[in-house]
Amino acid sequence: MPENDSPLRTEYDFQLPHGYVDAAGTVHRQGAMRLATARDELSPLIDQRVRENPAYLGVVLLSLVITRLGTVSDIHAGVVEQFFARDLAYLQDLYRRINGLDSGHGAVACPSCGTSFALPGPASGGRLGEA
């Protein structure tokens, strides 16, 4: 089958490094994330929480595109808020990669000694959902 005739992959499985711990103490590590739509990118911009704190955009976006997380039936911003920092960073990176927003690693140099090194994430330094 030619490459451009292959079906579009719209959902990606993941395994969280630490896992989400629900109110009963159950750890949920397996999940799935779907590709973001234009609506997913735009609708959080009218969310009052995002308007008051633009850093909250990533939380709202992830709550919209995570389709499965263990046996958790309702994935909302309150669930994403409870993720460990490493899991949040992992999911933000996955979001950027599957949606084609990851432009590689940014290079920086130490202002004192001039040593160059690479920073993980998009070179633009933008927040989740920003190209």
Backbone as ProteinMPNN parsed JSONL, in Angstrom:
{"seq_chain_A": "MPENDSPLRTEYDFQLPHGYVDAAGTVHRQGAMRLATARDELSPLIDQRVRENPAYLGVVLLSLVITRLGTVSDIHAGVVEQFFARDLAYLQDLYRRINGLDSGHGAVACPSCGTSFALPGPASGGRLGEA", "coords_chain_A": {"N_chain_A": [[0.857, -1.175, 0.0], [0.746, 2.171, -0.94], [2.424, 4.926, 0.668], [0.867, 7.333, 1.056], [-1.648, 6.291, 0.933], [-2.141, 5.026, 3.259], [-3.991, 4.476, 6.27], [-5.063, 7.209, 8.326], [-3.565, 7.771, 11.379], [-5.046, 8.385, 14.383], [-5.08, 8.13, 17.113], [-3.03, 7.57, 19.943], [-1.341, 5.339, 21.992], [-0.141, 5.439, 25.376], [2.162, 5.223, 28.161], [2.333, 6.299, 31.357], [5.111, 7.673, 33.149], [5.065, 7.739, 36.029], [2.306, 7.658, 36.861], [-1.194, 8.268, 37.303], [-2.783, 8.819, 40.35], [-5.729, 7.892, 41.705], [-8.609, 8.882, 43.775], [-9.121, 6.639, 45.318], [-6.689, 5.525, 45.581], [-5.723, 3.992, 43.526], [-3.428, 3.355, 40.94], [-3.061, 4.641, 37.74], [-1.67, 4.035, 34.691], [-1.65, 3.381, 31.969], [-2.813, 4.69, 28.902], [-4.466, 6.685, 26.351], [-4.094, 9.077, 23.744], [-5.604, 11.36, 21.55], [-5.285, 12.873, 18.286], [-5.148, 16.417, 18.17], [-7.749, 18.749, 17.427], [-8.706, 21.67, 15.517], [-10.675, 22.929, 16.999], [-10.084, 21.964, 19.573], [-7.727, 23.352, 20.059], [-8.611, 25.98, 20.005], [-10.919, 26.322, 21.697], [-10.116, 26.313, 24.499], [-9.196, 28.901, 24.803], [-11.252, 30.59, 25.459], [-11.887, 29.79, 27.922], [-12.268, 30.626, 31.254], [-10.389, 30.03, 33.241], [-8.036, 29.712, 31.79], [-7.824, 32.235, 30.681], [-7.324, 33.757, 32.934], [-4.982, 32.611, 33.792], [-2.643, 31.926, 31.687], [-0.862, 29.747, 31.602], [-2.369, 27.589, 32.264], [-3.439, 26.57, 29.997], [-2.24, 24.246, 28.882], [-3.113, 22.243, 30.638], [-5.898, 22.23, 30.219], [-5.973, 21.611, 27.458], [-4.811, 19.02, 27.412], [-6.741, 17.657, 28.889], [-8.772, 17.571, 27.061], [-7.839, 15.975, 24.942], [-6.905, 13.534, 25.908], [-8.014, 10.376, 25.75], [-8.311, 8.026, 27.09], [-7.524, 6.693, 30.259], [-6.327, 4.405, 32.132], [-8.757, 3.016, 34.213], [-10.229, 5.261, 34.577], [-13.091, 7.073, 34.095], [-13.968, 9.655, 33.537], [-12.21, 12.086, 32.265], [-10.955, 15.071, 33.045], [-10.044, 18.562, 33.519], [-9.462, 18.753, 36.26], [-8.508, 16.212, 36.871], [-6.16, 16.12, 35.317], [-4.744, 18.132, 36.591], [-3.833, 16.809, 38.831], [-1.764, 15.206, 38.02], [1.567, 13.945, 38.302], [4.525, 15.957, 38.032], [6.453, 14.934, 36.227], [4.91, 13.169, 34.681], [3.096, 14.955, 33.532], [4.857, 16.527, 31.988], [5.743, 14.525, 30.242], [3.342, 13.924, 28.846], [2.801, 16.413, 27.679], [4.966, 16.586, 25.937], [4.41, 14.355, 24.304], [1.99, 15.257, 23.163], [2.915, 17.458, 21.64], [4.604, 16.078, 19.836], [2.887, 14.179, 18.445], [1.124, 15.877, 17.228], [2.66, 17.276, 15.509], [4.075, 19.528, 16.37], [6.535, 19.732, 17.472], [9.537, 21.162, 17.201], [12.104, 20.343, 17.535], [15.195, 20.507, 19.378], [16.209, 23.263, 21.345], [19.076, 25.305, 21.176], [21.317, 26.667, 23.508], [23.575, 28.995, 25.067], [25.861, 29.3, 27.752], [25.99, 32.318, 29.485], [28.204, 33.104, 30.951], [30.482, 31.332, 30.553], [30.268, 30.543, 27.925], [29.755, 27.98, 27.039], [27.992, 25.731, 25.007], [24.795, 24.118, 24.937], [22.066, 21.785, 24.583], [18.581, 22.311, 24.904], [15.731, 20.512, 26.019], [12.653, 20.026, 24.172], [10.502, 22.265, 22.201], [12.212, 24.513, 20.05], [11.214, 27.027, 19.993], [10.294, 27.517, 22.501], [7.678, 27.729, 23.234], [4.422, 27.388, 24.822], [2.4, 24.456, 25.493], [0.521, 23.559, 22.727], [1.062, 25.828, 21.299], [2.467, 26.816, 18.302]], "CA_chain_A": [[0.0, 0.0, 0.0], [1.563, 3.383, -0.956], [2.434, 5.658, 1.943], [-0.226, 8.295, 1.169], [-2.914, 5.569, 1.004], [-2.275, 4.399, 4.568], [-5.005, 5.157, 7.088], [-4.589, 8.233, 9.258], [-3.548, 7.345, 12.778], [-5.583, 9.503, 15.156], [-4.971, 7.883, 18.552], [-1.723, 7.052, 20.325], [-1.258, 4.791, 23.345], [0.994, 5.886, 26.182], [2.309, 4.715, 29.517], [2.895, 7.366, 32.181], [6.275, 7.27, 33.948], [4.662, 7.482, 37.421], [0.907, 7.267, 36.861], [-2.197, 9.071, 38.013], [-3.322, 8.137, 41.524], [-7.092, 8.381, 41.939], [-9.014, 9.074, 45.173], [-9.085, 5.345, 46.012], [-5.296, 5.088, 45.653], [-5.378, 3.173, 42.361], [-2.507, 4.005, 40.005], [-3.43, 4.457, 36.334], [-0.51, 4.405, 33.878], [-1.919, 3.161, 30.546], [-3.825, 5.582, 28.371], [-4.408, 7.018, 24.932], [-4.305, 10.481, 23.394], [-5.963, 11.519, 20.145], [-4.803, 14.091, 17.645], [-5.923, 17.617, 18.499], [-8.454, 19.428, 16.34], [-8.682, 23.132, 15.619], [-11.552, 23.278, 18.125], [-9.334, 21.703, 20.805], [-6.747, 24.425, 20.228], [-9.275, 27.274, 20.161], [-11.911, 26.412, 22.773], [-9.581, 26.713, 25.807], [-8.894, 30.333, 24.858], [-12.369, 31.295, 26.081], [-12.004, 29.247, 29.281], [-11.884, 31.665, 32.219], [-9.164, 29.614, 33.936], [-6.916, 29.992, 30.881], [-7.728, 33.696, 30.536], [-6.713, 34.272, 34.156], [-3.649, 32.033, 33.94], [-2.35, 31.281, 30.404], [-0.144, 28.487, 31.789], [-3.386, 26.549, 32.441], [-3.812, 26.097, 28.669], [-1.797, 22.865, 28.717], [-3.98, 21.365, 31.431], [-7.184, 22.122, 29.522], [-5.758, 20.888, 26.207], [-4.631, 17.588, 27.683], [-8.021, 17.076, 29.323], [-9.612, 17.392, 25.874], [-7.32, 14.998, 23.983], [-6.677, 12.222, 26.524], [-9.256, 9.626, 25.54], [-8.372, 6.886, 27.995], [-6.509, 6.664, 31.307], [-6.68, 3.286, 33.009], [-10.206, 2.828, 34.339], [-10.848, 6.565, 34.848], [-14.128, 7.263, 33.082], [-14.174, 11.076, 33.249], [-10.93, 12.788, 32.285], [-11.213, 16.508, 32.989], [-8.896, 19.366, 33.966], [-9.163, 18.413, 37.653], [-7.685, 15.0, 36.849], [-4.846, 16.492, 34.782], [-4.077, 18.922, 37.64], [-3.277, 15.903, 39.826], [-0.641, 14.448, 37.473], [2.905, 14.288, 38.763], [5.19, 16.844, 37.07], [7.098, 14.146, 35.177], [3.853, 12.662, 33.805], [2.601, 16.111, 32.788], [5.873, 16.844, 30.977], [5.705, 13.434, 29.261], [2.149, 14.09, 28.017], [2.978, 17.628, 26.879], [5.884, 16.22, 24.858], [3.659, 13.49, 23.397], [1.048, 16.131, 22.449], [3.673, 18.195, 20.619], [5.105, 15.153, 18.809], [1.854, 13.584, 17.588], [0.454, 16.94, 16.487], [3.63, 17.91, 14.619], [4.451, 20.845, 16.878], [7.867, 19.664, 18.066], [10.518, 21.628, 16.221], [13.444, 19.907, 17.902], [15.788, 21.006, 20.607], [16.785, 24.593, 21.271], [20.46, 25.395, 21.648], [21.609, 27.869, 24.283], [24.96, 29.081, 25.533], [26.038, 29.898, 29.07], [26.492, 33.684, 29.314], [29.485, 33.282, 31.645], [31.612, 30.606, 29.97], [30.073, 30.34, 26.499], [29.502, 26.576, 26.715], [26.695, 25.505, 24.364], [24.11, 22.874, 25.254], [20.713, 21.709, 24.022], [17.439, 22.252, 25.811], [14.657, 19.679, 25.472], [11.41, 20.704, 23.81], [10.541, 23.078, 21.0], [13.176, 25.597, 20.065], [10.5, 28.279, 20.195], [10.025, 27.692, 23.913], [6.262, 27.995, 23.421], [3.623, 26.513, 25.669], [1.656, 23.399, 24.84], [-0.511, 24.054, 21.808], [1.55, 26.95, 20.516], [3.468, 26.414, 17.299]], "C_chain_A": [[0.905, 1.24, 0.0], [1.383, 4.18, 0.329], [1.247, 6.602, 2.096], [-1.6, 7.634, 1.14], [-3.119, 4.901, 2.356], [-3.282, 5.176, 5.401], [-4.356, 6.148, 8.062], [-4.663, 7.697, 10.678], [-3.974, 8.539, 13.624], [-5.474, 9.323, 16.662], [-3.664, 7.166, 18.855], [-1.756, 6.58, 21.769], [-0.045, 5.358, 24.06], [1.01, 5.151, 27.508], [3.006, 5.8, 30.321], [4.087, 6.853, 32.991], [5.909, 6.918, 35.393], [3.228, 6.971, 37.491], [0.043, 8.197, 37.691], [-2.76, 8.242, 39.161], [-4.695, 8.727, 41.814], [-7.403, 8.45, 43.435], [-8.97, 7.778, 45.979], [-7.664, 4.801, 46.143], [-4.86, 4.189, 44.51], [-4.496, 3.98, 41.419], [-2.903, 3.631, 38.581], [-2.269, 4.943, 35.475], [-0.78, 4.299, 32.379], [-3.01, 4.119, 30.082], [-3.669, 5.78, 26.884], [-4.711, 8.503, 24.764], [-4.629, 10.538, 21.904], [-5.318, 12.79, 19.597], [-5.712, 15.255, 18.029], [-6.588, 18.169, 17.239], [-8.295, 20.935, 16.516], [-9.541, 23.586, 16.801], [-10.849, 23.06, 19.464], [-8.353, 22.838, 21.088], [-7.415, 25.769, 20.545], [-10.188, 27.377, 21.383], [-11.313, 26.761, 24.141], [-9.323, 28.219, 25.937], [-10.039, 31.154, 25.439], [-12.639, 30.802, 27.504], [-11.469, 30.288, 30.268], [-10.587, 31.312, 32.96], [-7.934, 29.907, 33.091], [-6.733, 31.496, 30.721], [-7.055, 34.32, 31.754], [-5.283, 33.792, 34.334], [-3.314, 31.275, 32.652], [-1.592, 29.963, 30.523], [-1.114, 27.319, 31.941], [-3.83, 25.956, 31.102], [-3.443, 24.633, 28.47], [-2.666, 21.874, 29.457], [-5.306, 21.147, 30.703], [-7.029, 21.338, 28.224], [-5.616, 19.387, 26.437], [-5.939, 16.943, 28.113], [-8.96, 16.831, 28.144], [-9.147, 16.235, 24.987], [-6.971, 13.637, 24.588], [-8.005, 11.475, 26.476], [-9.419, 8.468, 26.51], [-7.239, 6.998, 28.993], [-6.905, 5.587, 32.31], [-8.18, 3.083, 33.008], [-10.927, 4.131, 34.68], [-11.837, 6.849, 33.727], [-14.318, 8.72, 32.678], [-12.839, 11.811, 33.394], [-11.207, 14.264, 32.042], [-10.001, 17.239, 33.558], [-8.505, 19.053, 35.41], [-8.313, 17.157, 37.775], [-6.274, 15.362, 36.399], [-4.063, 17.311, 35.812], [-3.367, 18.033, 38.661], [-2.11, 15.061, 39.307], [0.657, 14.889, 38.132], [3.588, 15.094, 37.657], [5.824, 16.066, 35.92], [6.068, 13.599, 34.188], [3.285, 13.79, 32.945], [3.573, 16.474, 31.669], [5.88, 15.793, 29.864], [4.518, 13.623, 28.305], [2.218, 15.346, 27.157], [3.901, 17.346, 25.691], [5.181, 15.338, 23.829], [2.694, 14.314, 22.553], [1.769, 16.863, 21.319], [4.126, 17.266, 19.489], [3.994, 14.66, 17.888], [1.118, 14.634, 16.758], [1.415, 17.736, 15.604], [4.082, 19.279, 15.06], [5.858, 20.875, 17.45], [8.898, 20.034, 17.009], [11.937, 21.249, 16.596], [13.911, 20.531, 19.185], [16.373, 22.387, 20.381], [18.197, 24.589, 21.823], [20.638, 26.72, 22.375], [23.076, 27.837, 24.686], [24.987, 29.764, 26.885], [26.611, 31.296, 28.89], [27.856, 33.911, 29.974], [30.648, 32.635, 30.913], [31.476, 30.344, 28.481], [29.814, 28.907, 26.087], [28.091, 26.422, 26.148], [26.122, 24.173, 24.814], [22.697, 22.957, 24.724], [19.683, 21.647, 25.127], [16.387, 21.341, 25.212], [13.448, 20.527, 25.121], [11.582, 21.566, 22.59], [11.531, 24.219, 21.146], [12.503, 26.931, 20.322], [10.244, 28.56, 21.669], [8.561, 27.94, 24.228], [5.584, 27.007, 24.347], [2.913, 25.476, 24.817], [0.574, 24.005, 23.972], [-0.079, 25.233, 20.985], [2.604, 26.474, 19.562], [4.543, 27.461, 17.178]], "O_chain_A": [[1.765, 1.351, 0.874], [0.342, 4.12, 0.983], [0.665, 6.668, 3.179], [-2.614, 8.313, 1.301], [-4.154, 4.275, 2.585], [-3.412, 6.391, 5.255], [-3.245, 5.932, 8.546], [-5.711, 7.225, 11.119], [-3.332, 9.588, 13.586], [-5.744, 10.258, 17.416], [-3.244, 6.273, 18.12], [-2.15, 7.327, 22.665], [0.952, 5.713, 23.432], [0.022, 4.545, 27.922], [4.134, 6.181, 30.011], [4.069, 5.718, 33.466], [6.385, 5.916, 35.926], [2.97, 5.948, 38.125], [0.5, 8.822, 38.648], [-3.166, 7.096, 38.966], [-4.818, 9.91, 42.13], [-6.557, 8.114, 44.264], [-8.801, 7.817, 47.197], [-7.451, 3.745, 46.74], [-3.741, 3.676, 44.522], [-4.778, 5.144, 41.135], [-3.061, 2.454, 38.258], [-1.916, 6.122, 35.517], [-0.198, 5.049, 31.596], [-4.002, 4.334, 30.779], [-2.849, 5.13, 26.236], [-5.472, 9.097, 25.527], [-4.004, 9.849, 21.098], [-4.87, 13.657, 20.347], [-6.919, 15.076, 18.193], [-6.051, 18.065, 16.136], [-7.808, 21.405, 17.544], [-9.176, 24.519, 17.517], [-10.993, 23.867, 20.382], [-8.177, 23.234, 22.24], [-6.852, 26.593, 21.265], [-10.223, 28.419, 22.036], [-11.974, 27.47, 24.901], [-9.242, 28.745, 27.047], [-9.831, 32.289, 25.866], [-13.506, 31.329, 28.2], [-10.345, 30.77, 30.122], [-9.786, 32.194, 33.268], [-6.898, 30.308, 33.622], [-5.603, 31.977, 30.634], [-6.308, 35.29, 31.63], [-4.465, 34.475, 34.95], [-3.662, 30.101, 32.528], [-1.675, 29.134, 29.617], [-0.717, 26.168, 31.763], [-4.527, 24.941, 31.081], [-4.244, 23.859, 27.946], [-2.928, 20.781, 28.957], [-5.779, 20.016, 30.586], [-7.863, 20.486, 27.916], [-6.231, 18.583, 25.736], [-6.217, 15.802, 27.743], [-9.845, 15.978, 28.22], [-9.97, 15.581, 24.347], [-6.761, 12.677, 23.846], [-8.991, 11.892, 27.084], [-10.53, 7.983, 26.728], [-6.119, 7.355, 28.629], [-7.707, 5.821, 33.214], [-8.806, 2.987, 31.952], [-12.106, 4.112, 35.034], [-11.469, 6.864, 32.552], [-14.788, 8.99, 31.573], [-12.4, 12.116, 34.503], [-11.642, 14.654, 30.958], [-9.049, 16.612, 34.021], [-7.32, 19.088, 35.742], [-7.489, 17.048, 38.683], [-5.298, 14.956, 37.031], [-2.841, 17.19, 35.891], [-2.4, 18.465, 39.288], [-1.525, 14.287, 40.064], [0.826, 16.059, 38.476], [3.266, 14.931, 36.48], [5.743, 16.489, 34.767], [6.326, 13.569, 32.984], [3.023, 13.595, 31.758], [3.159, 16.701, 30.533], [6.007, 16.129, 28.687], [4.675, 13.496, 27.091], [1.741, 15.343, 26.022], [3.651, 17.81, 24.579], [5.333, 15.542, 22.625], [2.589, 14.091, 21.347], [1.295, 16.886, 20.183], [4.04, 17.629, 18.316], [4.142, 14.716, 16.667], [0.556, 14.319, 15.709], [1.032, 18.75, 15.021], [4.437, 20.114, 14.227], [6.33, 21.931, 17.871], [9.102, 19.301, 16.042], [12.887, 21.786, 16.026], [13.113, 21.024, 19.982], [16.969, 22.65, 19.336], [18.474, 23.938, 22.83], [20.169, 27.761, 21.916], [23.727, 26.792, 24.651], [24.224, 30.697, 27.134], [27.623, 31.456, 28.207], [28.584, 34.824, 29.584], [31.672, 33.273, 30.671], [32.45, 29.965, 27.83], [29.664, 28.633, 24.897], [27.12, 26.914, 26.724], [26.859, 23.215, 25.045], [22.183, 24.041, 24.449], [19.892, 21.007, 26.158], [16.162, 21.387, 24.003], [13.237, 21.6, 25.687], [12.66, 21.612, 21.999], [11.671, 24.811, 22.215], [13.138, 27.866, 20.812], [10.004, 29.705, 22.051], [8.221, 28.317, 25.349], [6.107, 25.926, 24.62], [2.833, 25.595, 23.594], [-0.196, 24.855, 24.418], [-0.783, 25.616, 20.051], [3.547, 25.794, 19.966], [5.472, 27.303, 16.386]]}, "name": "protein", "num_of_chains": 1, "seq": "MPENDSPLRTEYDFQLPHGYVDAAGTVHRQGAMRLATARDELSPLIDQRVRENPAYLGVVLLSLVITRLGTVSDIHAGVVEQFFARDLAYLQDLYRRINGLDSGHGAVACPSCGTSFALPGPASGGRLGEA"}
